[in-house]
Amino acid sequence: MPELPEIETIVRGLQETIIGKTVKRLQVLDPLITLPKNKVVGKRISAVERMGKYIVFHLNPHGSLIFHLRMSGKIMSGCSAGEIKHSRLVLHLDTGALWFINPRRLGTVEFFEDGFPHALGPDPTTPEFTPRLLQGILAASRSPVKTLIMDQRKISGLGNIYASEALWRAGIDPRRAANSLNTQEASALHRGIVNVLEEAINHMGTTFSDYHTVDGGSGSFQNFLAVYGKDGEACPRCGREIKQITQSGRSTYLCPGCQI
């Protein structure tokens, strides 16, 4: 957390408020963050975009600030008294400020002169991500299907919540080898991924504790989750008890009745 829908919500909020603004001052409050202030201060923010789970501030005439929020990072237009001690970076703009709040210090911010430095797979919200493309990705791997679709080098943006939800929608056991899925199953998983991400974006993401929008609001997709975090509850499709298992050190939720 946050995953693609949460990052997309944050980016859309930033696009409405900071594009065209100039960085007047840069406060770096964490020694783990190293940025060339002379290449950031005085630059205008020409665009903000999401790339996978990354937030990219494009600076004019060149250069980018690239944020990765990881487990508990936030970018906020304000900072509460309780969050000040977790503030790692403040961008002072010509109208207000943005705070990078990072309690566990797992989030990162980097400056790059040109290009995007991280290898990412196709974005599942774009036309490039077709059922045929997904089937090719699946066919090339014997890894458990949930592990594979969370690999950012294969598909960008999916995390634990939406991978679990997409696999439930497709009726596929997350432990199955990726290359065991047939054409129909791959198409069902494609629909599950695309639809759950679209719905989650429409609900501004899932808020359990750490994730909030730029202005401090919350998402509401937690009210529509079918299996994630539902250990012991009844499956909304078949009524069997939802189970929690561990895959690659992460919690996975599934229905043993209708995910095969």
FENFENGI-V450594 format. One record per residue. N is the residue number from 1. OMEGA is omega in degrees with one decimal (NA if undefined). NEAR is the number of other ideal C-beta (glycine too) atoms within 10 Angstrom. Layout:
n=N omega=OMEGA near=NEAR
n=N omega=OMEGA near=NEAR
//
This chain:
n=1 omega=-5.9 near=19
n=2 omega=-179.1 near=25
n=3 omega=-173.4 near=23
n=4 omega=-177.7 near=25
n=5 omega=179.4 near=27
n=6 omega=179.0 near=28
n=7 omega=178.1 near=25
n=8 omega=178.1 near=22
n=9 omega=178.3 near=24
n=10 omega=-179.0 near=25
n=11 omega=179.3 near=20
n=12 omega=176.6 near=15
n=13 omega=178.3 near=19
n=14 omega=179.3 near=22
n=15 omega=-179.2 near=15
n=16 omega=-169.5 near=11
n=17 omega=-169.9 near=16
n=18 omega=179.3 near=21
n=19 omega=-177.2 near=14
n=20 omega=178.9 near=13
n=21 omega=-178.1 near=15
n=22 omega=176.5 near=16
n=23 omega=-178.8 near=21
n=24 omega=-178.6 near=13
n=25 omega=179.5 near=13
n=26 omega=176.4 near=19
n=27 omega=175.1 near=14
n=28 omega=-172.9 near=16
n=29 omega=-177.4 near=15
n=30 omega=-179.6 near=15
n=31 omega=177.1 near=7
n=32 omega=-179.7 near=11
n=33 omega=178.5 near=17
n=34 omega=-178.8 near=10
n=35 omega=176.2 near=15
n=36 omega=-174.6 near=11
n=37 omega=-177.4 near=13
n=38 omega=178.5 near=9
n=39 omega=-179.5 near=16
n=40 omega=-177.9 near=18
n=41 omega=-179.1 near=15
n=42 omega=-179.8 near=13
n=43 omega=177.5 near=19
n=44 omega=176.7 near=15
n=45 omega=-174.3 near=21
n=46 omega=-179.3 near=14
n=47 omega=172.4 near=14
n=48 omega=178.9 near=20
n=49 omega=174.5 near=15
n=50 omega=171.6 near=21
n=51 omega=-171.6 near=17
n=52 omega=176.4 near=23
n=53 omega=179.7 near=23
n=54 omega=172.9 near=23
n=55 omega=-174.3 near=22
n=56 omega=171.7 near=16
n=57 omega=176.5 near=26
n=58 omega=-177.4 near=17
n=59 omega=179.3 near=20
n=60 omega=13.0 near=12
n=61 omega=177.9 near=7
n=62 omega=-179.2 near=12
n=63 omega=179.4 near=16
n=64 omega=165.7 near=21
n=65 omega=-174.9 near=24
n=66 omega=-178.9 near=18
n=67 omega=168.5 near=22
n=68 omega=-172.1 near=16
n=69 omega=-177.9 near=26
n=70 omega=-168.2 near=15
n=71 omega=-169.4 near=12
n=72 omega=-179.1 near=18
n=73 omega=177.8 near=25
n=74 omega=168.0 near=24
n=75 omega=-171.3 near=26
n=76 omega=176.1 near=20
n=77 omega=175.9 near=17
n=78 omega=-176.9 near=12
n=79 omega=179.7 near=17
n=80 omega=180.0 near=11
n=81 omega=-179.2 near=6
n=82 omega=-177.4 near=7
n=83 omega=-176.0 near=15
n=84 omega=-177.7 near=11
n=85 omega=178.9 near=9
n=86 omega=-180.0 near=20
n=87 omega=-175.6 near=18
n=88 omega=-175.8 near=21
n=89 omega=174.6 near=21
n=90 omega=173.5 near=16
n=91 omega=177.2 near=23
n=92 omega=-178.5 near=15
n=93 omega=-179.7 near=18
n=94 omega=171.6 near=10
n=95 omega=177.5 near=11
n=96 omega=-175.2 near=12
n=97 omega=172.8 near=15
n=98 omega=-177.9 near=23
n=99 omega=172.5 near=23
n=100 omega=-176.1 near=26
n=101 omega=-167.1 near=23
n=102 omega=-171.9 near=27
n=103 omega=-176.1 near=16
n=104 omega=179.0 near=11
n=105 omega=177.4 near=14
n=106 omega=178.7 near=12
n=107 omega=-177.4 near=23
n=108 omega=169.3 near=17
n=109 omega=-175.5 near=24
n=110 omega=171.2 near=15
n=111 omega=174.2 near=17
n=112 omega=-177.0 near=15
n=113 omega=-177.4 near=10
n=114 omega=171.7 near=8
n=115 omega=179.7 near=6
n=116 omega=-166.8 near=14
n=117 omega=-172.6 near=10
n=118 omega=179.6 near=15
n=119 omega=-178.8 near=9
n=120 omega=173.3 near=16
n=121 omega=-179.2 near=18
n=122 omega=178.7 near=18
n=123 omega=-175.6 near=17
n=124 omega=176.4 near=24
n=125 omega=-177.2 near=18
n=126 omega=177.9 near=9
n=127 omega=178.8 near=7
n=128 omega=-175.1 near=9
n=129 omega=-177.7 near=20
n=130 omega=174.3 near=14
n=131 omega=-179.9 near=16
n=132 omega=177.9 near=11
n=133 omega=179.3 near=16
n=134 omega=180.0 near=23
n=135 omega=177.1 near=20
n=136 omega=177.7 near=11
n=137 omega=-179.6 near=20
n=138 omega=-174.7 near=24
n=139 omega=-175.8 near=13
n=140 omega=-174.5 near=12
n=141 omega=173.4 near=16
n=142 omega=179.0 near=9
n=143 omega=171.8 near=17
n=144 omega=-171.4 near=18
n=145 omega=179.8 near=26
n=146 omega=177.7 near=24
n=147 omega=-177.6 near=18
n=148 omega=-174.9 near=21
n=149 omega=173.5 near=27
n=150 omega=178.1 near=23
n=151 omega=-174.4 near=15
n=152 omega=177.2 near=16
n=153 omega=-179.9 near=10
n=154 omega=177.4 near=20
n=155 omega=-175.1 near=23
n=156 omega=171.2 near=23
n=157 omega=-178.2 near=26
n=158 omega=174.7 near=27
n=159 omega=-170.8 near=19
n=160 omega=-175.7 near=18
n=161 omega=-170.9 near=26
n=162 omega=172.1 near=28
n=163 omega=178.0 near=27
n=164 omega=-177.6 near=29
n=165 omega=-179.8 near=26
n=166 omega=179.6 near=26
n=167 omega=175.4 near=28
n=168 omega=179.6 near=27
n=169 omega=-178.9 near=19
n=170 omega=-178.9 near=22
n=171 omega=-175.3 near=17
n=172 omega=176.4 near=24
n=173 omega=-176.9 near=18
n=174 omega=-178.6 near=23
n=175 omega=-178.2 near=15
n=176 omega=174.3 near=17
n=177 omega=-176.4 near=13
n=178 omega=-176.5 near=25
n=179 omega=175.9 near=15
n=180 omega=-178.9 near=13
n=181 omega=176.5 near=20
n=182 omega=-175.8 near=10
n=183 omega=-179.3 near=11
n=184 omega=179.4 near=10
n=185 omega=177.2 near=18
n=186 omega=178.1 near=23
n=187 omega=177.8 near=17
n=188 omega=178.2 near=19
n=189 omega=176.4 near=25
n=190 omega=178.0 near=21
n=191 omega=-179.5 near=14
n=192 omega=179.7 near=21
n=193 omega=-175.7 near=26
n=194 omega=-175.7 near=17
n=195 omega=-178.1 near=14
n=196 omega=177.8 near=27
n=197 omega=179.5 near=23
n=198 omega=-179.6 near=13
n=199 omega=180.0 near=14
n=200 omega=176.0 near=26
n=201 omega=179.4 near=19
n=202 omega=178.6 near=13
n=203 omega=176.1 near=17
n=204 omega=174.0 near=22
n=205 omega=-177.7 near=28
n=206 omega=178.0 near=25
n=207 omega=169.7 near=20
n=208 omega=179.9 near=12
n=209 omega=-169.7 near=7
n=210 omega=-172.4 near=16
n=211 omega=171.1 near=24
n=212 omega=176.1 near=21
n=213 omega=-177.2 near=21
n=214 omega=-178.1 near=22
n=215 omega=175.6 near=11
n=216 omega=178.9 near=11
n=217 omega=-178.1 near=13
n=218 omega=170.4 near=13
n=219 omega=-178.5 near=22
n=220 omega=-176.3 near=14
n=221 omega=174.6 near=22
n=222 omega=179.1 near=17
n=223 omega=-175.7 near=9
n=224 omega=179.0 near=12
n=225 omega=-178.9 near=19
n=226 omega=-175.6 near=17
n=227 omega=-173.6 near=25
n=228 omega=-179.5 near=23
n=229 omega=-173.3 near=15
n=230 omega=-179.0 near=20
n=231 omega=178.0 near=13
n=232 omega=179.1 near=8
n=233 omega=-178.9 near=13
n=234 omega=175.4 near=13
n=235 omega=-179.1 near=20
n=236 omega=179.8 near=13
n=237 omega=-174.6 near=15
n=238 omega=176.7 near=12
n=239 omega=177.4 near=10
n=240 omega=-177.8 near=13
n=241 omega=178.5 near=13
n=242 omega=-178.1 near=22
n=243 omega=172.4 near=17
n=244 omega=175.7 near=15
n=245 omega=178.0 near=13
n=246 omega=175.0 near=8
n=247 omega=179.1 near=17
n=248 omega=177.7 near=11
n=249 omega=-178.5 near=5
n=250 omega=176.0 near=14
n=251 omega=175.2 near=13
n=252 omega=180.0 near=22
n=253 omega=-179.2 near=24
n=254 omega=173.3 near=24
n=255 omega=-179.7 near=25
n=256 omega=-179.5 near=14
n=257 omega=-172.9 near=16
n=258 omega=171.1 near=15
n=259 omega=-171.1 near=25
n=260 omega=NA near=10
//
